[in-house]
Amino acid sequence: MDGFSGRAAIVGVGYSKLERRSPRPLAHFAREAAEAATADAGLTIDDIDGLGTIPNIAAYGNTGDLEGIDIVTVPKMSQLLGREHDIRWHVQTPGLCPDTIMAAAAAVASGACTYALVWRAVNVPKGRYSDFSLARAAGEHQFRAPYGFTMPAAWQSVALRKYMHDHGSTREDMAAFIVQNRENTQLNPKAYWHGTPLTVEDYLDAPMVADPFCLYDCDIPVDGCVAVVLASAERARDLAQPPAYITGHAQTTWPTRGGFTDSENMWDGGTAMGKKLWASAGLGPDDIDVAMLYDGFSIFLYVWLEALGFVKRGEAANYIASGATALDGELPLNTSGCSLGEGRLHGMAQIAEAVLQVTGRAGARQIEGAAHTVATVGAGSLASGGLIFSREARA
Amino acid sequence: MSSEGAPAIKPVPVPDEVTAPFWEAANRGVLAIQHCEACDYYVHPPEALCPRCQTPDLEFREVSGKARVYTHTVVRDNVTAGFAEDEPYVIGIIELIEQERLVLVANVVNVGPEDVRIGMPLRVTFERLTEDIALPQFEPDGED
């Protein structure tokens, strides 16, 4: 085992309210989440001396990047918390949150800072989602925007089409997952879709966005923020909550060639990442009690179930339809509803729920005795990452 | 779906140092794909170094224009400027016959969206966008 082996832990989780098109500035959501995460850990804001975030705007295209409205960077958060003079360490990592979490884990384990706050604040951009109105398509845009291929839902929908063709799955198979996920969401009062059940018919009759993707294959954009607090394993033991020790991690440099044109690349990259993830923890798929797999779009569930080796290639759709991933199944999956049910939080929903499950704090959806949980973020290729959390420091 | 005022125009590709030969060829009605002379491998989108052998020994080769539908989507809720009139339209991930998984993005044209199928044989055609830019597009190839 060559992994991180529990030298740091997530010790607090905090959510802002999750809303849509809120009149409140995003900065206020970020502060709300920061205060909640810090209090959850039994700490105060004045204990925080490390900051990390993913400063990217929430959407592809040409939306704005106004500080405090569209993004909340490290300098803004240090102001919001009144900690401009006291932050000893920080990082801003464009990409996805496992990168930031691992940077912060290394910082608290090394002593570069004592308590690191990591957050992801996202908004619902103005106008239609992911509007692309540039008249000129340069760089990576030039081989897709002139063809109207600018919507992330379209990029990923081609993968579901190919999967259905290659493996004989159907929209009814996907409906089984979406409905199960919405049922889990009803046990999560924080979730945007809490209180709004969904039937198989609702899914099958929903408006198509990029066929075969309908509305419910896409996560629900929200204004909101999730924050977590990290501490070294030594300090983690004495705080308010049981620590979620980081016992495995993997990040991938696998290129996203051509901007998601070849969907097989997601499985190639995800499989490579999965091998690193299990090796880092000395664990395997059979050791995982609850899985939180990235679901910005529905097809990612198939990618990750197969790439991590929970099932063989082409078996994910049948596996889900069999009930194996329900709360009472052998591999409870996305127990909080994650991005599709809770809201578009770019993977922080996965990380937060993996922490809550492994520390026995997931309320009505708690999987009894969860000792190891996994969270993945991304599409399998570039910037994807995975984390394994364990109840004990040594997996 | 449409925006206010005059109809928006579709985004126009901006050729760069690496991609210019692709667009120059397309403007002449030729599909030319970057090819690594060192390891005999087609690369698309064009890159500065071969992604397989990391040499910069890359040239553009005219290819047959024959292809198949690798996968596709039918866009019904468009967000790209200039496409409102086209809905629903088909975006194909097009696999050229020259190499496995050598794919490019193009619209599948001259066929109804419901009739496009994975594996369908295609051939290249060109759509003039501006005086300097023609887009490679693909249409069904009758010779099955």
Chai-1 contact restraints between the chains, C-beta under 6 A:
chainA,res_idxA,chainB,res_idxB,connection_type,confidence,min_distance_angstrom,max_distance_angstrom,comment,restraint_id
A,R128,B,V79,contact,1.0,0.0,6.0,A-B,restraint_1
A,S130,B,V79,contact,1.0,0.0,6.0,A-B,restraint_2
A,D131,B,V79,contact,1.0,0.0,6.0,A-B,restraint_3
A,F132,B,V79,contact,1.0,0.0,6.0,A-B,restraint_4
A,F132,B,T80,contact,1.0,0.0,6.0,A-B,restraint_5
A,S133,B,A81,contact,1.0,0.0,6.0,A-B,restraint_6
A,L134,B,P11,contact,1.0,0.0,6.0,A-B,restraint_7
A,R136,B,V12,contact,1.0,0.0,6.0,A-B,restraint_8
A,R136,B,V14,contact,1.0,0.0,6.0,A-B,restraint_9
A,A137,B,P11,contact,1.0,0.0,6.0,A-B,restraint_10
A,A137,B,P13,contact,1.0,0.0,6.0,A-B,restraint_11
A,A138,B,V14,contact,1.0,0.0,6.0,A-B,restraint_12
A,Q142,B,P13,contact,1.0,0.0,6.0,A-B,restraint_13
A,Q142,B,V14,contact,1.0,0.0,6.0,A-B,restraint_14
A,F143,B,P45,contact,1.0,0.0,6.0,A-B,restraint_15
A,F143,B,V105,contact,1.0,0.0,6.0,A-B,restraint_16
A,R144,B,V105,contact,1.0,0.0,6.0,A-B,restraint_17
A,A145,B,P11,contact,1.0,0.0,6.0,A-B,restraint_18
A,P146,B,K10,contact,1.0,0.0,6.0,A-B,restraint_19
A,P146,B,P11,contact,1.0,0.0,6.0,A-B,restraint_20
A,P146,B,P13,contact,1.0,0.0,6.0,A-B,restraint_21
A,P146,B,L135,contact,1.0,0.0,6.0,A-B,restraint_22
A,Y147,B,I91,contact,1.0,0.0,6.0,A-B,restraint_23
A,Y147,B,V105,contact,1.0,0.0,6.0,A-B,restraint_24
A,Y147,B,A106,contact,1.0,0.0,6.0,A-B,restraint_25
A,Y147,B,N107,contact,1.0,0.0,6.0,A-B,restraint_26
A,G148,B,T80,contact,1.0,0.0,6.0,A-B,restraint_27
A,G148,B,F83,contact,1.0,0.0,6.0,A-B,restraint_28
A,F149,B,I91,contact,1.0,0.0,6.0,A-B,restraint_29
A,F149,B,V105,contact,1.0,0.0,6.0,A-B,restraint_30
A,T150,B,T80,contact,1.0,0.0,6.0,A-B,restraint_31
A,M151,B,V79,contact,1.0,0.0,6.0,A-B,restraint_32
A,A154,B,T73,contact,1.0,0.0,6.0,A-B,restraint_33
A,A154,B,V75,contact,1.0,0.0,6.0,A-B,restraint_34
A,S157,B,T73,contact,1.0,0.0,6.0,A-B,restraint_35
A,V158,B,T71,contact,1.0,0.0,6.0,A-B,restraint_36
A,V158,B,T73,contact,1.0,0.0,6.0,A-B,restraint_37
A,V158,B,I93,contact,1.0,0.0,6.0,A-B,restraint_38
A,R161,B,T71,contact,1.0,0.0,6.0,A-B,restraint_39
A,K162,B,T71,contact,1.0,0.0,6.0,A-B,restraint_40
A,H165,B,I118,contact,1.0,0.0,6.0,A-B,restraint_41
A,M208,B,R76,contact,1.0,0.0,6.0,A-B,restraint_42
A,V209,B,D77,contact,1.0,0.0,6.0,A-B,restraint_43
A,A210,B,T73,contact,1.0,0.0,6.0,A-B,restraint_44
A,A210,B,V75,contact,1.0,0.0,6.0,A-B,restraint_45
A,D211,B,V74,contact,1.0,0.0,6.0,A-B,restraint_46
A,G258,B,P45,contact,1.0,0.0,6.0,A-B,restraint_47
A,T261,B,I93,contact,1.0,0.0,6.0,A-B,restraint_48
A,T261,B,V103,contact,1.0,0.0,6.0,A-B,restraint_49
A,T261,B,V105,contact,1.0,0.0,6.0,A-B,restraint_50
A,D262,B,R101,contact,1.0,0.0,6.0,A-B,restraint_51
A,D262,B,V103,contact,1.0,0.0,6.0,A-B,restraint_52
